[in-house]
Amino acid sequence: MINLMIDASRYLMILLIAFYTYLNFRFFSFHDEMKQKKVCGRQNKVMFLIHALAYVIIWLETGDERTLVFYLAQAVFFLAYLLLYRLFYRNLSRLLVNNMCMLLTVGFIMLTRLSFERATRQFLVVVAAALVTWIIPFIIDRVWQLSKIPWVYGAGGILLLGAVCVIGTNSYGAQLSLDIGGYSFQPSEFVKISYVFFIATMFYRSVSFSTVMTVSAVAAVHVLILVASRDLGSAFIFFLVYVFMLFVATGKWRYLMTGLGAGVLASLLAYPLFGHVRTRVQAWRNPWADIAGKGYQITQSLFAIGTGGWFGMGLYRGMPGKIPVVEKDFIFSAISEELGGIFALCVLLICLGCFLQFMMIASQMQAVFYKLIAFGLGMIYIIQVFLTVGGVTKFIPSTGVTLPFVSYGGSSILSTFIIFAILQGLYILKRNEEEEDEYEG
């Protein structure tokens, strides 16, 4: 009977998330606010159904009553978060909040299946991050002075990255984190936000050639410190974000082409300079040549994705634990194996829906400062998604980047909460301005 329920649950969860994904894009076709609210309400119901169904299966498989308590704690959190956000921020983007919660739900399901202890730690981080970032939309709506301190963002980011380069903890060949009082955090996750603010404040003031050269120099310092720390995944994100923000601010194609060309040249130079880069590139080119060594992680990922097929094997029916660091860099492979390729593709489309809304917010902002912030943070998000999924599917070499809101990691969770809260604040700011214009008109 349990086997039958698990088999049935695979297909039901796929149908539910497919419907959620359909609603995610259907939302954009409606201009009537009431219809949009109905779409968001249906998304909430689907999310809670997926959540409940998955934890019933987890409980049936493990017999661990702690999972039921953990499920109830999550359900209460999601319900409170959705209701209180709507209560305090009347003009919020419900779609953005829904997608945050949906991605967190998928993350909790997979982490509980992989490691109950890590799932509970992730939950505590999520609750703390939600509380800490609650005030951000309020700040964005009221503090224009954020555009007046560019060098605080620039210098602060360089100092933090420099500290990691000098005294950071080594992880898989790269210096990524700082240990303070027994707690570890990854500064680059937060510096990428200050980095976007620095670029936005500078280009808001001027896009003259001298300003472009100044900002380019500061951006280069950020990237070079990350390269020296061997955090090449973050260096790639920082570099691409700057190139695209420069293009949007100036509208000059020569900057975009020159920047991308410089990026290709830098990648070619990095190959002979860094041993772990060579290892990852060789594993990407032909992982089967050393399946027990360099190619082990990527081959296990490909086996998992291939074994899962379109419909997955069902929770606890796969072997995602064979993939090294599966709960962080390779969680997309675990989702594909046990929940199925269709389910994983829907998760990817939900991420794409978030990015589309980020770009819509950027296009609607009148102030260049806010427009560049929305665009820059949106690019950070989608590049990170691309690097994660591209790495686990062997589309590109693995970069050690996590999937936002889904992968395990406190720094990643908090920084992503901050990014979404800032974008939410910009959306609320725009809606408030539109209401004021209608009232005055």
C-alpha positions as CSV (number, residue, x, y, z in Angstrom):
1,M,0.0,0.0,0.0
2,I,2.8,2.4,0.9
3,N,4.6,1.6,-2.4
4,L,1.4,2.4,-4.3
5,M,1.0,5.7,-2.5
6,I,4.6,6.7,-3.2
7,D,4.2,5.8,-6.9
8,A,1.0,7.8,-7.1
9,S,2.6,10.7,-5.2
10,R,5.2,11.1,-7.9
11,Y,2.7,11.9,-10.6
12,L,0.4,14.0,-8.4
13,M,3.3,16.2,-7.3
14,I,4.3,16.6,-10.9
15,L,0.8,17.6,-11.9
16,L,0.6,20.1,-9.0
17,I,3.9,21.8,-9.6
18,A,3.1,21.9,-13.3
19,F,-0.2,23.7,-12.5
20,Y,1.7,26.0,-10.2
21,T,4.2,26.8,-12.9
22,Y,1.3,27.4,-15.4
23,L,-0.3,29.9,-13.0
24,N,3.1,31.6,-12.5
25,F,3.1,32.6,-16.2
26,R,-0.6,32.9,-16.5
27,F,-0.4,35.7,-13.9
28,F,1.4,38.0,-16.4
29,S,-1.5,37.8,-18.9
30,F,-3.9,39.4,-16.5
31,H,-4.1,43.1,-15.9
32,D,-7.1,43.0,-13.6
33,E,-6.0,43.0,-10.0
34,M,-8.8,40.7,-8.8
35,K,-7.8,38.0,-11.4
36,Q,-4.2,38.2,-10.4
37,K,-5.2,37.7,-6.7
38,K,-7.2,34.6,-7.7
39,V,-4.1,33.2,-9.5
40,C,-1.9,33.8,-6.4
41,G,-4.5,32.3,-4.1
42,R,-4.6,29.1,-6.3
43,Q,-0.8,29.0,-6.2
44,N,-0.9,29.1,-2.4
45,K,-3.3,26.1,-2.3
46,V,-1.1,24.1,-4.7
47,M,2.1,24.9,-2.7
48,F,0.5,23.7,0.6
49,L,-0.8,20.5,-1.1
50,I,2.7,19.7,-2.5
51,H,4.2,20.4,0.9
52,A,1.8,18.2,2.8
53,L,1.9,15.3,0.3
54,A,5.7,15.2,0.3
55,Y,5.9,15.1,4.1
56,V,3.3,12.4,4.3
57,I,5.5,10.3,2.0
58,I,8.6,11.2,4.1
59,W,6.8,10.1,7.3
60,L,5.6,6.9,5.7
61,E,9.1,6.1,4.5
62,T,11.0,7.0,7.7
63,G,8.4,6.5,10.5
64,D,10.1,9.4,12.2
65,E,7.5,11.5,14.0
66,R,9.9,14.4,14.1
67,T,9.2,14.9,10.4
68,L,5.5,15.6,11.2
69,V,6.4,18.2,13.8
70,F,8.9,19.7,11.4
71,Y,6.2,19.8,8.7
72,L,3.8,21.6,11.0
73,A,6.4,24.2,12.0
74,Q,7.1,24.9,8.3
75,A,3.4,25.1,7.5
76,V,2.8,27.6,10.3
77,F,5.8,29.7,9.1
78,F,4.6,29.8,5.5
79,L,1.1,30.7,6.5
80,A,2.3,33.4,8.9
81,Y,4.8,34.8,6.3
82,L,2.3,35.0,3.5
83,L,-0.5,36.6,5.7
84,L,1.7,39.0,7.6
85,Y,3.5,40.2,4.5
86,R,0.2,41.0,2.9
87,L,-1.0,42.7,6.0
88,F,2.0,45.0,6.4
89,Y,2.7,45.7,2.7
90,R,-0.6,46.3,1.0
91,N,1.0,46.9,-2.5
92,L,3.3,43.9,-2.4
93,S,4.0,41.5,-5.3
94,R,2.2,38.4,-4.1
95,L,3.7,36.5,-7.0
96,L,7.2,37.1,-5.8
97,V,6.3,36.1,-2.3
98,N,4.6,32.9,-3.6
99,N,7.6,31.9,-5.6
100,M,10.0,32.5,-2.7
101,C,7.8,30.1,-0.6
102,M,7.5,27.6,-3.3
103,L,11.3,27.4,-3.8
104,L,11.8,27.1,-0.1
105,T,9.2,24.3,0.1
106,V,11.1,22.3,-2.6
107,G,14.4,22.9,-0.7
108,F,12.9,21.8,2.6
109,I,11.5,18.6,1.1
110,M,14.8,17.6,-0.5
111,L,16.9,18.6,2.5
112,T,14.6,16.6,4.9
113,R,15.0,13.6,2.6
114,L,18.8,14.0,2.5
115,S,19.5,15.1,6.1
116,F,16.9,15.9,8.7
117,E,19.5,17.7,10.9
118,R,20.6,20.0,8.0
119,A,17.0,20.6,7.1
120,T,16.2,21.8,10.6
121,R,19.2,24.1,10.7
122,Q,18.2,25.5,7.3
123,F,14.7,26.1,8.7
124,L,16.0,28.1,11.6
125,V,18.1,30.2,9.2
126,V,15.1,30.8,7.0
127,V,13.0,32.0,9.9
128,A,15.8,34.3,11.1
129,A,16.3,35.6,7.5
130,A,12.6,36.3,7.1
131,L,12.5,38.3,10.3
132,V,15.7,40.3,9.5
133,T,14.7,41.2,6.0
134,W,11.1,42.0,6.9
135,I,11.9,45.7,7.3
136,I,13.8,46.1,4.0
137,P,10.8,47.0,1.7
138,F,9.9,49.7,4.3
139,I,13.5,51.1,4.1
140,I,13.6,51.0,0.3
141,D,10.3,53.0,0.1
142,R,11.6,55.7,2.4
143,V,15.4,56.1,2.3
144,W,16.6,57.9,-0.8
145,Q,19.9,58.5,0.9
146,L,20.9,55.0,-0.2
147,S,22.1,56.5,-3.4
148,K,24.5,59.0,-1.7
149,I,27.1,56.6,-0.3
150,P,28.8,54.8,-3.3
151,W,32.2,54.5,-1.7
152,V,30.8,52.9,1.4
153,Y,29.5,50.1,-0.8
154,G,32.7,49.8,-2.8
155,A,35.2,50.0,0.0
156,G,33.2,47.8,2.3
157,G,33.0,45.1,-0.3
158,I,36.7,45.2,-1.1
159,L,37.6,45.0,2.6
160,L,35.3,42.0,3.2
161,L,36.6,40.1,0.2
162,G,40.2,41.0,1.2
163,A,39.6,39.6,4.6
164,V,38.4,36.3,3.1
165,C,41.4,36.2,0.8
166,V,43.9,36.6,3.7
167,I,42.3,34.7,6.6
168,G,39.4,32.9,5.0
169,T,38.7,29.2,5.5
170,N,39.6,26.9,2.6
171,S,36.9,24.8,1.1
172,Y,37.4,22.5,-2.0
173,G,40.4,24.5,-3.1
174,A,38.9,28.0,-2.7
175,Q,38.9,30.4,0.2
176,L,35.2,31.2,0.7
177,S,34.2,31.9,4.3
178,L,35.1,33.6,7.5
179,D,34.7,31.9,10.9
180,I,33.6,34.2,13.7
181,G,32.7,32.9,17.2
182,G,32.2,29.3,15.8
183,Y,29.9,30.5,13.0
184,S,30.9,30.5,9.4
185,F,29.5,32.8,6.7
186,Q,30.4,33.5,3.1
187,P,31.0,37.3,2.6
188,S,30.8,37.2,-1.2
189,E,27.1,36.3,-0.9
190,F,26.5,39.8,0.7
191,V,29.2,41.7,-1.1
192,K,27.5,41.0,-4.5
193,I,24.6,43.1,-3.2
194,S,26.8,46.0,-2.1
195,Y,28.6,45.6,-5.4
196,V,25.4,46.2,-7.3
197,F,24.6,49.2,-5.1
198,F,28.0,50.7,-5.8
199,I,27.7,50.4,-9.6
200,A,24.1,51.7,-9.5
201,T,25.1,54.8,-7.4
202,M,28.0,55.6,-9.6
203,F,26.2,55.3,-12.9
204,Y,23.2,57.1,-11.5
205,R,25.5,60.1,-11.0
206,S,27.3,59.9,-14.4
207,V,28.1,57.6,-17.3
208,S,31.0,59.7,-18.5
209,F,34.2,57.9,-19.7
210,S,36.1,58.9,-16.5
211,T,33.3,57.4,-14.3
212,V,33.2,54.2,-16.4
213,M,36.9,53.8,-15.9
214,T,36.7,54.4,-12.2
215,V,33.9,52.0,-11.7
216,S,35.6,49.4,-14.0
217,A,38.7,49.7,-11.8
218,V,36.8,49.1,-8.6
219,A,34.9,46.2,-10.2
220,A,38.2,44.7,-11.4
221,V,39.5,44.8,-7.8
222,H,36.5,42.9,-6.6
223,V,36.9,40.3,-9.3
224,L,40.7,40.0,-8.8
225,I,40.4,39.4,-5.1
226,L,37.9,36.7,-5.7
227,V,40.2,35.1,-8.3
228,A,43.1,35.3,-5.8
229,S,40.8,33.5,-3.3
230,R,40.1,30.9,-6.0
231,D,36.3,31.7,-5.7
232,L,36.0,31.7,-9.5
233,G,32.2,31.0,-9.5
234,S,31.6,34.3,-7.6
235,A,34.2,36.1,-9.7
236,F,32.3,35.1,-12.9
237,I,29.1,36.4,-11.4
238,F,30.6,39.7,-10.4
239,F,32.2,40.1,-13.8
240,L,29.1,39.4,-15.9
241,V,26.9,41.6,-13.6
242,Y,29.2,44.5,-14.1
243,V,29.4,44.1,-17.9
244,F,25.6,44.0,-18.3
245,M,25.0,46.8,-15.8
246,L,27.5,48.9,-17.8
247,F,25.7,48.1,-21.0
248,V,22.3,49.0,-19.6
249,A,23.6,52.3,-18.0
250,T,25.4,53.5,-21.2
251,G,23.5,51.7,-24.0
252,K,26.9,51.2,-25.8
253,W,27.4,47.9,-27.5
254,R,31.2,48.3,-27.6
255,Y,31.3,48.1,-23.8
256,L,29.3,44.9,-23.9
257,M,31.4,43.3,-26.6
258,T,34.7,44.4,-25.1
259,G,33.7,43.2,-21.7
260,L,32.6,39.8,-22.9
261,G,35.8,39.4,-25.0
262,A,37.9,40.3,-21.9
263,G,35.9,37.6,-20.0
264,V,36.7,35.0,-22.5
265,L,40.4,35.9,-22.4
266,A,40.5,35.8,-18.6
267,S,38.9,32.4,-18.7
268,L,41.6,31.1,-21.0
269,L,44.3,32.5,-18.7
270,A,42.7,31.0,-15.6
271,Y,43.0,27.5,-17.0
272,P,46.8,27.1,-16.7
273,L,47.0,29.2,-13.5
274,F,44.6,27.3,-11.2
275,G,44.9,23.6,-10.6
276,H,41.3,23.2,-9.4
277,V,40.0,25.0,-12.5
278,R,41.9,22.5,-14.7
279,T,40.4,19.7,-12.7
280,R,36.9,20.9,-13.1
281,V,37.3,21.6,-16.8
282,Q,38.8,18.2,-17.4
283,A,36.0,16.6,-15.5
284,W,33.5,18.6,-17.6
285,R,35.2,17.7,-20.9
286,N,35.4,13.9,-20.3
287,P,34.2,12.8,-16.8
288,W,34.2,9.2,-17.9
289,A,38.0,9.2,-18.3
290,D,38.4,9.3,-14.5
291,I,35.0,8.2,-13.2
292,A,36.3,7.2,-9.8
293,G,38.3,10.4,-9.3
294,K,38.0,13.8,-11.0
295,G,34.8,12.9,-12.8
296,Y,33.1,11.2,-9.9
297,Q,30.8,14.0,-8.9
298,I,29.6,15.0,-12.3
299,T,29.1,11.4,-13.4
300,Q,27.0,10.6,-10.3
301,S,25.0,13.7,-11.1
302,L,24.4,12.6,-14.7
303,F,23.5,9.1,-13.5
304,A,21.0,10.5,-11.0
305,I,19.3,12.8,-13.7
306,G,19.2,9.9,-16.2
307,T,17.9,7.4,-13.7
308,G,15.1,9.7,-12.6
309,G,13.9,10.3,-16.1
310,W,10.9,12.6,-16.6
311,F,8.8,11.3,-13.7
312,G,11.4,10.5,-11.1
313,M,11.8,7.4,-8.9
314,G,9.9,8.8,-5.9
315,L,11.2,10.1,-2.6
316,Y,13.6,7.7,-0.9
317,R,13.7,5.5,-4.1
318,G,16.9,7.1,-5.6
319,M,20.5,7.3,-4.3
320,P,21.2,11.1,-4.3
321,G,23.6,10.6,-1.3
322,K,26.1,9.2,-3.7
323,I,26.7,12.6,-5.2
324,P,29.3,14.6,-3.2
325,V,28.0,17.9,-1.7
326,V,24.5,17.0,-3.1
327,E,22.6,19.3,-0.6
328,K,24.5,22.3,-1.8
329,D,25.9,22.5,-5.4
330,F,24.1,19.4,-6.8
331,I,20.6,19.6,-5.2
332,F,19.1,20.0,-8.7
333,S,20.3,16.5,-9.5
334,A,18.6,15.1,-6.4
335,I,15.4,16.8,-7.4
336,S,15.7,15.3,-10.9
337,E,16.4,11.8,-9.6
338,E,13.6,11.4,-7.1
339,L,10.9,14.0,-8.1
340,G,11.6,13.8,-11.9
341,G,12.8,15.8,-14.8
342,I,9.4,17.5,-15.3
343,F,9.4,18.6,-11.6
344,A,13.0,19.9,-11.9
345,L,12.1,21.7,-15.1
346,C,9.2,23.4,-13.3
347,V,11.5,24.5,-10.5
348,L,13.7,26.0,-13.2
349,L,10.7,27.8,-14.8
350,I,9.7,29.2,-11.5
351,C,13.2,30.7,-11.1
352,L,12.8,32.1,-14.6
353,G,9.4,33.6,-13.6
354,C,11.2,35.4,-10.7
355,F,13.8,36.8,-13.1
356,L,11.1,38.0,-15.5
357,Q,9.4,39.9,-12.7
358,F,12.7,41.4,-11.7
359,M,13.2,42.7,-15.2
360,M,9.6,44.0,-15.3
361,I,10.3,45.9,-12.1
362,A,13.5,47.3,-13.5
363,S,11.8,48.4,-16.7
364,Q,9.0,50.2,-14.8
365,M,11.3,52.2,-12.5
366,Q,11.7,55.8,-13.5
367,A,14.8,56.6,-11.4
368,V,18.0,55.3,-13.0
369,F,19.4,54.3,-9.5
370,Y,16.5,52.0,-8.8
371,K,16.3,50.7,-12.4
372,L,20.0,49.6,-12.2
373,I,19.6,48.0,-8.8
374,A,16.6,45.9,-10.0
375,F,18.5,44.9,-13.1
376,G,21.8,44.1,-11.3
377,L,20.2,42.0,-8.6
378,G,18.1,40.2,-11.2
379,M,21.2,39.4,-13.2
380,I,22.9,38.1,-10.1
381,Y,20.0,35.8,-9.4
382,I,19.6,34.4,-12.9
383,I,23.4,33.9,-13.5
384,Q,23.5,32.0,-10.2
385,V,20.7,29.7,-11.4
386,F,22.3,29.2,-14.7
387,L,25.7,28.3,-13.2
388,T,24.1,25.8,-10.8
389,V,21.9,24.0,-13.3
390,G,24.5,24.2,-16.0
391,G,27.1,22.7,-13.8
392,V,25.1,19.7,-12.6
393,T,23.9,18.9,-16.2
394,K,27.4,19.1,-17.7
395,F,26.4,22.1,-19.8
396,I,29.3,24.1,-18.3
397,P,32.1,23.2,-15.8
398,S,30.9,23.1,-12.2
399,T,31.5,26.4,-10.4
400,G,30.4,25.5,-6.8
401,V,27.4,27.9,-6.9
402,T,24.2,27.1,-5.0
403,L,20.6,27.1,-6.2
404,P,18.9,30.1,-4.5
405,F,16.4,29.2,-1.8
406,V,16.7,25.5,-2.6
407,S,20.3,24.5,-1.7
408,Y,21.6,24.2,1.8
409,G,23.6,27.2,3.1
410,G,22.9,30.0,5.5
411,S,24.7,32.8,3.7
412,S,23.0,31.9,0.4
413,I,19.6,31.9,2.0
414,L,20.1,35.2,3.8
415,S,21.5,37.0,0.8
416,T,18.7,35.7,-1.4
417,F,16.1,36.9,1.1
418,I,17.8,40.4,1.0
419,I,17.7,40.4,-2.8
420,F,14.0,39.5,-3.0
421,A,13.2,42.0,-0.2
422,I,14.9,44.8,-2.1
423,L,13.1,44.0,-5.3
424,Q,9.9,43.8,-3.3
425,G,10.6,47.2,-1.9
426,L,11.1,48.6,-5.4
427,Y,7.8,47.1,-6.5
428,I,6.0,48.6,-3.6
429,L,7.6,51.9,-4.2
430,K,6.4,51.9,-7.8
431,R,2.9,50.9,-6.8
432,N,2.7,53.6,-4.1
433,E,3.8,56.2,-6.6
434,E,1.1,55.1,-9.1
435,E,-1.6,55.3,-6.4
436,E,-0.4,58.8,-5.5
437,D,-0.6,59.9,-9.1
438,E,-4.1,58.5,-9.5
439,Y,-5.2,60.3,-6.3
440,E,-3.7,63.6,-7.4
441,G,-5.2,63.2,-10.9
